[in-house]
């Protein structure tokens, strides 16, 4: 198995630049597999711990360090996904993947300058359609093996023979896993709206929310829209999805009434136009949207402060 950053690698101990290149690739892979930046960082750290636990002689004997690191990271993520299912059954309320800002918008980089920008893990995630919130939510519906096979093959273009060594199944079985995952993606039917079109709808939504205009909000929401919030039991929020455009509109106006100092900002959330709500300058909610036919069909509102670290300096360290 090989990764795009391996061109020119030799059989000797990889240098620092090689390690940095592979780390970026691994963070991108692990975030898509786990939907959590913190868990992705932990998985990649464990991967490198295992690499350096080997003797120098064993490391030099590895023909393709990138392939070795990817295989180990994939296996670690597979294990994490298995245990995460049990943890998320005990999670308070809905579990939503961790939202990511655009690299030009995350707080640490603006406040800390270039040095912070080069070390913040959020800055190492390539934002494309494979990390938009709707896609990540579909990935959550897959079995761990399906998710690993699908992401590695359909997103990162790894051959099934290499994926088989990660999931411990035959290449044919891995092909079936990816096919099953692909059917889940098609069944979810989450059309990709051009960013400019989504940005316009999100802007109108923001203005209607600020004006507490229920009628305007209802007009922007699909009648069958769903809003899901994730507070993780750490902050107050609805524990079950809110169904229906009018119910969502009334809930949003209720929130605006309860938090008069709320500031809404248009921001990029997982590569797509979204909204950030701040109170006294601190990010308290990050909202991602899915649209169909010019109307909002899904809203994912992340309020768990542990998932908002890239968005605010006041989040957990």
C-alpha positions in Angstrom: 0.0 0.0 0.0 1.3 3.5 -0.7 0.3 7.1 0.0 0.7 10.1 -2.2 3.4 11.6 0.1 5.7 8.6 -0.4 7.2 9.6 -3.7 11.0 9.5 -3.4 11.1 7.6 0.0 14.0 5.3 0.4 14.7 2.4 2.7 16.5 4.5 5.3 15.1 6.0 8.5 12.5 8.5 7.4 13.4 12.1 8.1 11.3 14.7 9.9 9.7 16.0 6.7 8.6 12.6 5.8 7.0 12.1 9.2 5.2 15.4 9.0 3.9 14.6 5.5 2.6 11.2 6.7 1.0 12.8 9.8 -1.1 15.1 7.6 -2.3 12.2 5.6 -3.1 10.1 8.7 -5.0 13.0 10.4 -7.1 13.4 7.3 -7.8 9.6 7.2 -8.5 9.3 11.0 -10.9 12.2 11.1 -13.0 10.8 8.3 -13.0 7.4 10.0 -13.8 8.6 13.5 -15.7 11.9 13.0 -13.7 13.4 16.0 -10.6 15.5 15.8 -9.6 14.6 19.3 -10.0 10.9 18.7 -8.2 11.2 15.4 -5.2 13.0 17.1 -5.1 10.2 19.7 -5.2 7.5 17.0 -2.4 9.1 15.1 -0.3 9.6 18.2 -0.7 5.9 19.1 0.3 5.0 15.5 3.6 6.9 16.0 4.1 5.5 19.4 4.0 2.1 17.9 6.4 3.2 15.1 9.0 4.5 17.5 8.6 1.5 19.9 10.2 -0.6 17.2 14.0 -0.7 17.1 15.7 1.5 14.5 16.7 -1.7 12.7 13.1 -2.8 12.4 12.0 0.6 11.2 14.7 0.7 8.5 13.5 -2.8 7.4 10.0 -1.4 6.6 9.9 -1.1 2.9 7.1 1.6 2.9 6.8 3.6 6.1 3.7 5.3 4.8 2.0 2.1 4.1 3.0 0.7 7.6 1.7 3.8 9.3 -1.6 3.8 7.3 -2.2 0.1 8.1 -1.6 0.6 11.8 -3.7 3.8 12.0 -6.5 2.0 10.1 -6.5 -0.9 12.6 -6.4 1.5 15.6 -9.4 3.5 14.1 -11.3 0.2 13.5 -10.8 -0.7 17.2 -11.9 2.8 18.3 -15.0 2.7 16.1 -16.0 -0.6 17.8 -15.6 0.8 21.3 -17.1 4.2 20.3 -20.5 2.5 19.4 -20.8 1.4 23.1 -19.7 4.8 24.4 -22.2 6.7 22.1 -25.0 4.5 23.4 -24.3 6.1 26.8 -23.9 9.6 25.4 -26.4 12.1 26.6 -28.5 13.2 23.7 -27.5 12.9 20.0 -23.9 12.5 19.0 -22.9 14.7 16.1 -19.4 14.5 14.4 -17.0 17.3 15.5 -17.4 20.4 13.3 -14.3 21.8 11.7 -13.6 25.4 10.7 -11.9 26.6 7.5 -8.2 27.0 8.0 -8.5 30.7 7.6 -11.2 31.0 10.3 -10.2 28.8 13.3 -9.5 30.9 16.4 -6.1 29.6 17.4 -4.5 30.6 14.1 -5.9 34.1 14.2 -5.0 34.7 17.8 -1.7 32.8 17.9 -0.2 33.7 14.5 1.8 31.5 12.2 3.3 29.2 14.8 0.0 28.2 16.2 -1.4 27.7 12.7 1.3 25.2 11.8 0.5 23.0 14.9 -3.3 23.1 15.3 -4.7 19.7 14.0 -7.7 21.4 12.5 -5.4 23.1 10.1 -4.2 19.8 8.8 -7.7 18.6 7.6 -8.3 19.0 3.9 -11.9 20.3 3.7 -13.8 18.6 0.8 -17.1 16.9 0.3 -15.9 13.8 2.2 -16.0 15.9 5.4 -19.3 17.8 5.0 -21.5 17.1 7.9 -24.2 15.3 5.9 -21.6 12.8 4.6 -20.1 12.3 8.1 -23.5 11.6 9.6 -24.1 8.9 6.9 -20.7 7.4 7.8 -22.0 7.1 11.4 -24.7 4.7 10.3 -22.2 2.2 8.9 -20.6 -0.7 10.8 -16.9 -0.1 11.7 -15.7 -2.4 8.9 -18.0 -0.8 6.3 -16.8 2.6 7.2 -13.1 1.7 7.1 -13.4 -0.1 3.8 -15.5 2.6 2.2 -13.4 5.6 3.4 -10.1 3.9 2.4 -11.3 2.8 -1.0 -13.8 5.4 -2.1 -12.2 8.5 -0.5 -8.5 7.6 -0.4 -8.4 5.2 -3.3 -6.6 2.3 -1.5 -6.9 -1.1 -3.3 -9.0 -3.7 -1.6 -6.0 -6.0 -1.2 -4.4 -3.5 1.1 -7.7 -2.7 2.9 -8.0 -6.5 3.6 -4.8 -6.4 5.7 -6.3 -3.6 7.8 -9.8 -5.1 8.5 -8.7 -8.7 8.6 -11.0 -9.9 5.8 -10.5 -11.0 2.2 -10.3 -8.5 -0.6 -13.7 -9.8 -1.9 -15.3 -9.3 1.5 -13.9 -5.7 1.6 -15.3 -5.0 -1.8 -18.7 -6.1 -0.4 -18.3 -3.9 2.6 -17.6 -0.9 0.5 -20.6 -1.7 -1.8 -22.9 -2.0 1.2 -21.6 1.4 2.5 -22.1 2.9 -0.9 -25.8 1.8 -0.8 -26.2 3.6 2.6 -24.8 6.8 1.0 -27.2 6.6 -1.9 -30.2 5.8 0.4 -29.4 8.9 2.5 -29.9 11.1 -0.6 -28.0 14.1 0.5 -27.6 16.3 -2.7 -24.7 18.7 -2.8 -25.8 22.2 -3.3 -23.3 24.7 -4.8 -21.6 26.6 -2.0 -22.8 30.0 -3.3 -26.5 28.8 -3.3 -26.1 27.4 0.2 -24.4 30.5 1.5 -27.4 32.6 0.3 -29.9 30.4 2.0 -27.9 30.4 5.2 -27.5 34.2 5.1 -31.3 34.5 4.7 -31.8 32.1 7.6 -29.4 34.1 9.8 -31.3 37.3 9.1 -34.7 35.8 9.8 -33.4 34.3 13.0 -32.0 37.6 14.1 -35.3 39.3 13.3 -37.2 36.5 15.1 -39.3 36.2 12.0 -41.1 32.8 12.3 -42.8 33.2 8.9 -39.5 33.8 7.1 -37.8 30.9 8.9 -40.6 28.6 8.0 -40.3 29.7 4.4 -36.6 28.7 4.4 -37.1 25.3 6.1 -38.5 22.3 4.4 -41.8 21.2 6.0 -40.1 17.9 6.9 -36.9 19.4 8.1 -35.1 18.0 11.2 -32.9 19.8 13.7 -30.5 17.8 15.8 -28.5 19.3 18.7 -25.4 17.9 20.5 -24.7 19.2 24.0 -23.1 16.0 25.3 -24.8 16.5 28.7 -22.4 19.4 29.3 -24.7 22.3 28.2 -28.5 22.6 27.9 -30.1 21.7 24.7 -32.8 19.5 23.3 -32.0 15.8 23.7 -34.1 14.6 20.7 -34.3 15.9 17.2 -36.9 18.6 16.5 -39.1 17.6 13.5 -40.9 19.9 11.1 -40.1 23.4 9.8 -42.6 25.3 12.0 -41.5 23.5 15.2 -37.8 24.3 14.4 -38.6 28.0 13.6 -40.5 28.4 16.9 -37.7 26.7 18.9 -35.1 29.0 17.3 -37.1 32.1 18.2 -37.5 30.8 21.7 -33.7 30.4 21.9 -33.2 34.0 20.6 -35.5 35.2 23.3 -33.6 33.4 26.0 -30.2 34.5 24.9 -30.6 38.2 23.8 -26.8 38.7 23.6 -26.3 36.0 20.9 -24.3 37.0 17.9 -24.6 35.0 14.7 -21.7 34.7 12.2 -21.5 33.2 8.8 -18.7 30.7 8.8 -17.4 27.7 6.8 -18.4 24.5 8.7 -16.7 21.3 7.4 -16.2 23.0 4.0 -19.8 24.2 3.6 -21.5 27.5 4.5 -22.8 27.4 8.1 -23.4 29.5 11.2 -21.5 30.1 14.4 -23.3 31.5 17.5 -21.3 33.4 20.0 -22.2 34.7 23.4 -19.9 37.4 25.0 -17.4 36.6 22.3 -17.3 32.9 23.0 -18.5 30.3 20.5 -21.3 28.4 22.0 -22.9 26.7 18.9 -21.7 25.7 15.5 -24.5 24.8 13.0 -24.1 22.9 9.8 -26.9 22.6 7.1 -28.1 20.4 4.4 -30.4 21.7 1.6 -32.6 20.3 -1.0 -34.7 22.2 -3.5 -33.5 25.6 -2.1 -34.8 24.8 1.4 -33.0 23.6 4.5 -33.7 20.0 5.3 -31.3 19.3 8.1 -29.6 21.4 10.8 -26.9 19.9 13.0 -26.2 22.2 16.0 -23.1 21.3 18.0 -23.0 22.8 21.5 -20.8 20.3 23.3 -17.8 22.6 24.3 -15.4 19.7 24.0 -16.2 19.6 20.3 -15.7 23.4 19.9 -12.0 23.7 20.8 -10.9 24.8 17.3 -13.6 27.5 17.3 -12.8 29.3 20.6 -9.9 30.1 22.8 -12.0 29.6 25.9 -12.8 25.9 25.0 -11.1 23.0 26.9 -7.4 22.7 26.4 
